[in-house]
Amino acid sequence: MKYSKHEVMQYVREEEVKFIRLAFCDVFGRQKNISIMPSELPRAFEYGIAVDASAVAGFGGVVHSDLFLRPDPDTLALFPWRPETGRVIRMFCTITHPDGTPFENDPRTILKSAVAKAEAAGYRFSFGAEMEFYLFRLDEDGEPTNIPFDKAGYMDIAPDDKGENVRREICLTLEKMGIQPEGSHHEEGPGQNEIDFRYAEALDAADNAITFRRVVQTIAARNGLYADFSPKPLSGQPGSGMHINFSIRGKEPSSDLLSYTIAGLVDKIKDMTIFLNPTEASYLRLGSSKAPGYISWSTENRSQLIRIPAAFGEFRRGELRSPDPDTNPYLAYALMIEAGLYGIANRLTPPPAGNLNLFTASPEQTAPYPALPADRRQAAEAAAHSDFIRSCLPPAVIEAYCSL
């Protein structure tokens, strides 16, 4: 549901809200927030709430460090796990300079700009994430261990799957917050789980991904567990991915739009990889256990970088399989839009489909396929020297990711 500023203030009064969380993300996608009382809400809407940008990764130094959080009323959500009395709500914020101009390094503003660019050209992109994570036990001091919550495997059921009730609580909580999960199940690794989202327009989809992480971590903690979103938490076990389903609608319906978008992603994926796989551990995942290692595409084939799942009509889409949960969804979706627009503008044609299992293929069979960056250094160097990345992201964001 979309709210106006007036409706938010009315909601706060009628529902006896006591705390309002103003949320935003640093350039790496880590959620931050400041809590204000209801009496401060009119000021927040009119002028914004000041924060110290020098203390936030990628936001700048101590000189000219004041930035302002301006809440977006469309993103109002109640925290269902908080008490009925003294309710807590959250709104995502646009970050501005003191004069009200948008802050160029704000990931949410970067995505808004990409969305506006696409809309000006007559296109709308939608995204839906498939998020994987591990559930680990806590020790006697409440600190995370590397002991998985269960030993179940892919799509196993209770009692082997001990995460069933945790996933159920997560999905019900998301529904109460206006986010629609499509499905959930146990994944291949011990203690590994997956929850998938219905597609949404880009900004909503990114907000949902950030909210999802918060909900999972909160519900896991309430159940005496730790939710781990790192890409490779256990050596010798499957890594966790954030598979991104994407679709595009244009001025005129055309099956070519998806093809052009896939071609644009294939062309620019090496430049984008550091933003989709930002940590050293990201590269321990790629190339094994259904995580792609080559720049390729195909229909249905899960060994490819991009696959087109079996679906029809409005559900026909592409799926980018390289990103992991450490990615900042605002930057990931912005870059995917930019790459898609590049493919459309240049009417690019994808390379031949890779209809083979790239995990078991011989070196002779894989030779025609360029490899994804093998480590973080390679990925950072590709981005740092990319005209495409420089055209999409501000220098401070590029520097934050490419600094070694």
N, C-alpha and C positions, 0 to 999 in steps of 0.2 A: 504494500500500500504506500502511495506517495502522500507526503504531508506538506503543508505550507508552514511558514514560520508561525502564523497565528494558530494553526491547528496544533503545532507542537506545544506552544505555551498553554493552550487550553487543555491538552492531554496531561501536561505536567501538573496543572492545578487539579483536574478532576481525578486523576489516578494517584494523587499524593506522592508524586515522585520527589525524592529527597536528594538524589545525586545524579548528575549528568556527566557522562564520560565523553570528552571530546577526543576522538581518536584520529590518528594519522600514522604514517609509516616512514621510517628512514629509507635511504636509497636501497638498502638490502632487503626491504620488506618486513623488517621487524616492527611489530605494532607498538606504538607508544600512545599514551593518553594523559590528559589532565582532567581531574574531577572538579566540577563547579557546582555551586548550590543553585537552586531554582531562581533565586533573586538576581543572579548574574546572567541569566539566559538572555534577557533583552539586550544587554551590553554585548554579549557574545555575537548575537545576530547583527547588531548595528556596526560594531567597531572591531570585533574579534577579540580573542584572548591571547596575550603576549606569551611567547615561549623563548627560551634561550637556544638559538639555532646552533651555537658553537658546541653544544653538548650532544648534538644529534649527528650520527654518521652521515657524511656527504653533504651537510647543510651549510658549512662554512666556518670561518674563524671567529675570533672574539670581536673583531672590528665589524661594525654594522651587524650585530648578531641578533637583533630583535626581529622576530617574525610573529605573525598573528594567525591564530586558528579561527576560521570562520565556518561554523557548523552547517552542513548540508541537511536541511530538514527532510529531504527525501529518504535519508538513510536512518531515520529513527527506528530503533529496535529496543525492546525491553529485554533485560537479562533475566530469563525465567528462573535461573538458579538462585537469585537473590530473594530475600524475604518479601512477603506481600506488603508488610509495613516498611516504609523507608525504601521504596522501590528505586531501582537503578536503570537508567536508559543510556543508550549510546548513540552518537551520531558521528559519522566520518566528516572530516573537515577539509576544506580547501585552505591551503597555506598561502599567505600573501605577505608582501613587504608592508612596512608601515603606511605607505601611501595608497595601499589597496590593490596594487598591481600583483598578479599571480607570481608566486615564487617559482622560478624556472627549474629548480632541482626537485620540486615536489613530485614524486612518482605518479600521484593521482592526477595532477595537472598535465603531466606528460601524456598520460593515456587520454585525457580529455582532448588534448590537442590532436592526437592521432585520430580519434573518433570524429572530431570536427572536420579534419582534412578528408576523411573517407566520405562523410556525409556531403561535403561540398562537391565531391566528385560523383555523388549519386550512389554510394555503396554503404551497406551496413553489415558489420561483422558481429557474429555471435560466438560465444565460447562456453564450453562446459568441461569442467575438470574431473578427472578420475584421480583421487588422492589416496596414496598408500602411506601407511604409518605402522610402526611397531608399538606394541604395549609391553612394557617391562615392569617387573616387580620392584618394589622399594625395599631398602634395607631397614634395620631396626631404628635408624635415625631419620627415616623418611627420605633418604637420598636414593636416586635412581641406581639400579644395578644393570648388568647386561643379561639378566636371567629373563627369558621370554615368559609371558603370562601363560602360554600353553605350548603344546607341541603339535598342534593341528596343521593340516595342509590345505591345499586349494579347495575352497568351497566346502570344507568339512562342516559338520553340524555338531551341536552339543550332544553329549558332554565333552567331546574332544575339543570343540571350539568353545573356549571359555570366554571369548570376547563378544559372544552373541548379545548378551544383555547390555554390555557397554555400548555396542553399536546401536542397539535399539534406543537407548537413552539419548545418544548423540543425535540420531535422526529425529526423534520426537522434539528435542530441544531446538534443532534447526527449524523444524516446521513452525514452532511457536514464534520464531524470529522472522518468519516470512521467507525462509529459504527451503526450496523443494528438493530433497534428495531423490534420486531415481532408483538407487539400489545400493545394497551393502553386502559384503561377504568376507569370509576369511580368505587371505591370500596365501601364496605358496610357502612363505617363510614361517617359522615358529613364532607365534605372537604377532604375525603381520596381518593387517586388515586393510580393506579398501571400501571407500564410500564414494559414490558417483553423484554428480549434480546434473539436473536438467539444464539445458543450455539457456543462456541469458545474454542480453546485450553487454558489450564489453565492460563498461564501468560497473554495472551491477555484478557481473561475473567475477571481477577482481575483488570487489568489496566482499562478495560471498566467500571467496577463497580465503581472505584474511580472517573473516568471521569464523569460518570453519576451523581453522587452526586453533583459535581461541577456545571455541566450544569443545573440541576434542581434548585439548590439554586440561580444561576445567573439569569435564566429566571424568576423564581418566583419574585426575587427582582425587575427586570425590569418591572414587572406587578404590583408592589406595594403590594407584598405578601411575606409571609415567608414560606419556605418549611421546614417541621419538619420531621426528619428521626428517631426520638426516638421511642422505641418499644411500649410505652403506653402513648401517650400525653394527652388523655382524659379519665378520669375515667368513667366507664360504657359504653364505646364505644370500637369497635374492635381495637386491637393493630395492629401495622405494622410489617410485616414479610419480610424476604429476603429468599424466597423459592429458594433452589438451585437445579436445574436440573443437573444430572450428567450421563455421559455415558462413556464406556471404550471400546477401541479396542485393540486387542492382536495380537500376532504373527499368530495365527490361529483363524478365526471367531468361536465364541463359545457363546451360550446363557448362559452358566454357569458363565461367567465372571461377569455379572450383579448380579447374585445370590450371588456369593462369595463376591462381593463388598458390597452388602446390609448386608450380614452377618457380615462382618468386621466392618461396621458402627454401627450396632446394638451392637456388642461386645464392642466397644470403645467409644460410644457416651457419656456415663456418664463422662468419663475422659476428653472429648473434650468440654463439654458444656460451661465452663467458657469462652472459646474463641469464641464460637458461640453466646453466650448470656452474654456479659461482664458487664452489668450494673445492679443495683438493680431493675430498672424498667423492665428489661428483664423478670423477674420472675413474674411480675404482668400480663404479656401477656400470658405466657405458661399455658395451661390447659383450655383455653376458647376461644370462637370465632374463631374456626378452627385452633388454635395454640395447638400443641400436649402437653400432660402432661405425656404420658407413652412411654416406649420404645417398639415400635411395628411397624409392617409393613403390607401392604396389597395392592391389586390392586385397583386403583381409589379412595379408601376410604379416605376422607379428614380429618378424625379424627385421623389418624395414624401419627407416627413420619416420616415414609418413605412410600410413595405410588408409585406404578408404573402406570403412566397415560396411558390412552388408546391411543396407537400410534403404528406405524408399521415401520419396516425397520430401516433406520438410525435415525429415530426420537424416537425409543424405548429407554426408559431411566428410571432412578429413580428420585424421588424428595424428598429431605430432607427438612422438613417443620419447624424445630425448630429454625433455625437462624433468627436473626432480623437485621435491617439495621445498628445497631451499631457495627456489627462484622467487623473485618479487613479481607477483602476477601483474601488477600495473605495467612494469617494464616489459614483461614477456608478451602481454597482449598488445601493447603499443608497437613493439617491434614486429610482431606477426602481422598486424594491420599494415605497417609500412612496407614490409616485404610483399604482402599480398597486393597492395596498390602498385608496387613496382612491377610485379608480374603482369597485372592487368594493363597498365599503361604501355608496357612494351610487348604485350601479346605473346608472352613467353610460352614455350612448349616444354612440358616436362621431358626429361630423358626417358629412354625406354624403361618400362616397369621391370622391377627386379623380382621375377617369379621363381625365387629359389630361397632356401633356408641359409641365410648368411652366417648363422652361428655354426653350421656344420660344413659349409662350402670350402672347397680347396682354395689355396692361394691363387691358382689360375682362374678360378671362378670369381673370386672377389676382386681381382686386379682391375677390372673396369670401373669399380666404384671408389670414389674419393673417400678417405677416412675422415671421421670427425676428429677434432683436436684430441690428442692422446693424453694431455694433461692441462692443468690450469695455465701454465706458462704459454703453451701454444695458443690456447683460446684467447688469452689476454693480448698476445701479440697480434693475432688476427683482428681483434676489435680495435686495438690502438691504431692500426694502419688502415682502417676501413673508412672510405669516404661515405659509405652508406650509414655507418653508425654515427659519424660526425654530423650527418644531416638529420638524424633522428633524436639524438640525445645531447644535452648540454655538456660542456667540457668537464665540469666537476663530477658528474655522474660517471662519465667514462673513466676519469682518473681514479675514482673510488674503486671501480671494478678491476681496472687494468694495472693498478699499482702492485708490484711484486715485493 
